[in-house]
Amino acid sequence: MTRARVIQLGLLILLLGGVGYILFRLLGLDEVSSGIAAEAVLVFIVIAWTGSYFLRVVTGKMTFIEQRKRYRQAYDQLTNSKLEAKFASMSQEEKDRLIEELENEKNVI
């Protein structure tokens, strides 16, 4: 989430508090009760928002993790296609030599 988006959300919550206060006043509550009711609604919204964040953390559905998975998948696909093209362009002798070197390294490990 960008800084601008966080500022927008903060202003929206502030505005929502003011609108809630006015709405509760129009419904007939006194000033103190309207303030408490508007504050209670905002606290509930913030707790629900924070709870949804923790749920995404626990389930691994965070935006950064999802972006990283997509990037890694695209990177692996591109790398594999380049390696396959490079291997296909090699002569049979080069392919055999490469396979032999890889098997020797595999046996060492």
Helices and strands as residue ranges (DSSP letters): H 3-26, H 31-59, H 63-89, H 92-108
